[in-house]
């Protein structure tokens, strides 16, 4: 029993570290680990993952908010869409076969990898759209010399629509949908990647919390599994939050794509093979 708990804790620490560093959230790694390695039913894995995503957000967000990387204005506006989607998605998860959820998980990772790979660089800081400026969604980040540079936000409607889908995926798959949120902010709204990752870390906890309430009400959360996972993810997320400000953007993007592709292959194979 202790060996199993120790293994879950170790997996969760690694998941929380990479999840907070990329803005994905630890659920992207916890769900396939629990399903494939620990042979946990998909619904139970998703429930435990949602709890761990809340822990990831709590562990990483404190440092990101304190250091000024999180754009709270963007987070508050977009959460209106993600929370709505999460509640609806969590309800749907109770009616969808497990193999369908696994296949959706794989397809979501592939789509996120494509958009992340397609965008190059992190130096395009456009002027914000009229509605974004009116809502004061723009922000500042330091350049290599330490001087603040203002960035604007564009395509708010498109980003909000994708956030609604992100919330649904979070509720159905237990991933926090950080991958989709980073993609929406980075690719569509042109928010700098590091700001997107930090803001995503803040948002995923609120989104996952909304979905977790539905799973708790259905009895699909196992405390024996969720507890060590949540503790490990919190520790890993805190460590990742200390590394992000010093990480190279291109390294983050490359690692982001590689991880998504590996997870998509694993989960897609499992769904189609009926294992």
Protein Blocks (a to p, Z undefined) as FASTA:
>chain_A
ZZmmmmmmmmmmmmmmmmmmnonopmlmmmmmmmmmnopafklmmmmmmmmmmmmmmmmm
mmmmmnopacfklmmmmmmmmmmmmmmmmmmmmmgcfklmmmmmmmmmmmmmmmmmmpgc
jkbccdddfklmmnopaccdddfkopacddddehklmmmmmmmmmmmmmmmnonoommmm
mmmmmmmnopafklmmmmmmmmmmmmmmmmmmmmmmnopacfklmmmmmmmmmmmmmmmm
mmmmmpcfklmmmmmmmmmmmmmmmmmmmmmnoZZ
